[in-house]
Amino acid sequence: MRTPPPADGAPAVQLDQVVKEFRSTTGPVRAVDGIDLTIGSGEIVAFLGPNGAGKTTALDMILGLTTPTSGTISVHGQAPRHAVAAGRVSAVLQTGGLLRDLTVAETVTLIASTYAEHAGIGSVIERAGLSELAGRKVSKCSGGEQQRLRFALALLPDPDLLILDEPTAGMDVTARRDFWETMRAEAASGRTIVFATHYLEEADSFAQRIVMVAGGRIVADGATEEIRTRATGRRVSVTFTPGTRAEALSRLETLDAVHAITPDGDRVHLRALDSDAVARAVLDLGGTDLLVTSGSLDDAFTTLTQGATR
Amino acid sequence: MNTTYLRIELARVGRDLVSMFFIAVMPAFFFIIFGASMEYGAYPIGNGNVSMHTMISMAAFGAVVATTGVGGMAAVERMQGWGRQLGLTPMSDGAYVRVKTTVAFTISLIPIGLVYLIGAFTGASAPGWVWAASAAIVMLGAAVFSLYGLIVGLLFRSESAVGAASGALVILAFLGNIFFPLSGVMLTIAKFTPLYGIIGLARYPLTDGALVATEGVGGSDPLWVLLANSLTWTVIFAVGAVLLVRRGRGRQ
C-alpha cells in the first residue's frame, strides 16, 4: 500500500540532552528537563505521563513547532522543520486547530493543497472513516469526528512517522475503540507511531514500548510489560495507635512486598503489588480501619518519580 | 500562490452572511440614503460632484470593514490552533500571509465595486481617471486596516473582539470625516485619527484636498497632512502587529 521509508539508517526520532524552558512571571519554568531518547523506525511508542509532565512540549519540539532551549533533535536524520516540509512526519494534535466554518472535505482539500504530493483526498477521507461526513461542517462534527478529521489530515503526506498527542481525549468509549482500530491498520503498514496519553490502558493495549515522563524527565523507559508491572499496584491505608505506630513502621519497612510508605497523620499509606500480603501484615501489627484501593496512575508516577530521583 | 487555499478562503468569507451584510449591504445602503437619493448630490465639487464624494467615502468604509475582518479573523484562527495545524505542513508563514493579503484585497473589491456601480447609475460624476485613482487608493488604504484587525485579534484572541473592532470603525469613520462633514475642534481632532488620512487621499483626485462642510466648501487639507496621517498610522499598525506576532510565538 505504501512504500517503506528509505533505508537511510537514521532513527525515526533522536533527542539528545533536550531542554525547554518557558519564561513565566515567577522565573523560567523547565517543561522539558534533559531528555535523551532514540526511537527506531517502525516502533510504536507511548509517551505516558500526567498532565503537565512535558509530553506536549516534547512532541512539539519533535514536530518543529517550538525549538529547544538547548540540545538537539533530529527526525529521520533531518532537522524537524525539514522533516515536516518533506512530509516525513505528521501529527494529530490536541483539541483546536480546525476551522469551524469549513466542511470536512474542504478542510482536507485545503491542507492537501499545501503539499506538492499527497496520498489523495478521497483516500484519506475513506481511511479515517469520514466518507459519510465529507459534506458536513466541522462545527457540526462531534469531538471524535473532529479527531478523525485531524487524523485524515495527518495521513495526507503519507508520513513515515506519525505523532499523536492525546488522540482520544474527549472521545467516548466506542469512538476510542474505533480510533485505535484504525490506528492498528496504519501501524501494520510500517509507520513509526509515537503517541502521548495519560490513559494507562491505551498505552498498554497499543504500544510496544512505553516512555514514562514526569516533571520534564523520562522516569521509565521499557517494553510495555515491564512498565505495567512497575506502574500498577494497590494502595493500602491503615491507622495505627500512637503506641504501636513506631514499631509497626519499622517492621513494614523491612517487608519486600511494600514498595513505598507515606505517613499521613494517624494514618499510613503503603504501595504494594501484593496487597493481600501487606494487608495481612498490617492487621497483624495492630492496624485498624484498613482500606485497600487500586492505585491511581498519578500514584504510580509519584512512586516512579521518587524512585528515579532517589 | 496556492490557488486552492485562496479559493476556499474566498468561499468562507462569501458564506459568512453577517460579515457580507456589513461589508457589502451596509455601505451600499448608506450610499443610497446619504448620497444617491440626496438632491445636493448633483452640486459640483472639485473635478466632479458631491455624489461622487459620498460614493468614495462609503466605498472606503465598506473596504476597511472588509479588511479589518479578514485581518482579525486571521489572527484569531491562528491562535485558536489553526497556526499549529499549518505548522505541520510545508506551507510557510510567508505563503499564508500572501493568501490572506490576496483575500483582503479581493474582499475589499466587493464594497468598492458595488458602491461604484450604484454610483455610476445614480449620477456620481467625475472624469474616468478620478474613478480609477480613487478606487485604487481606497484599496491600498484599506489594506492597512487588515493590520488593525490583526492587532485586535492578537490582543483579545476572540471572534467577538474582532466584531467589536469592526464596530469601532463606525466611530473612526465619523472621525475620519466619512459620514458627516466635521468642523471646528472636532475637525482638528479628527485629523489625528486613523481613517482621516486614507479617506482624504482617496478623495484627493476629486477634491484636490478641499473639504466639504455643511454650509458649502470649508477649507482644505494640504497633501502632506493626509500623507503624514496615513504613513504614521501605517507605521503604528505595522510595528504593533510585528511586536504582537513575536510575543505570540513563545507559546500558543
Interface residues (C-beta under 8 A of the other chain):
Chain A: F22 R23 L63 G64 L65 T66 V84 A85 A86 G87 S90 A91 L93 T95 G96 G97 L98 L99 D101 L102 E106 T109 L110 I111 A112 S113 T114 Y115 A116 R150 L153 A154 P157
Chain B: N2 T4 Y5 I8 A11 R12 R15 D16 E77 Q80 G81 W82 R84 Q85 L86 G87 L88 T89 P90 M91 A95 G250 R251
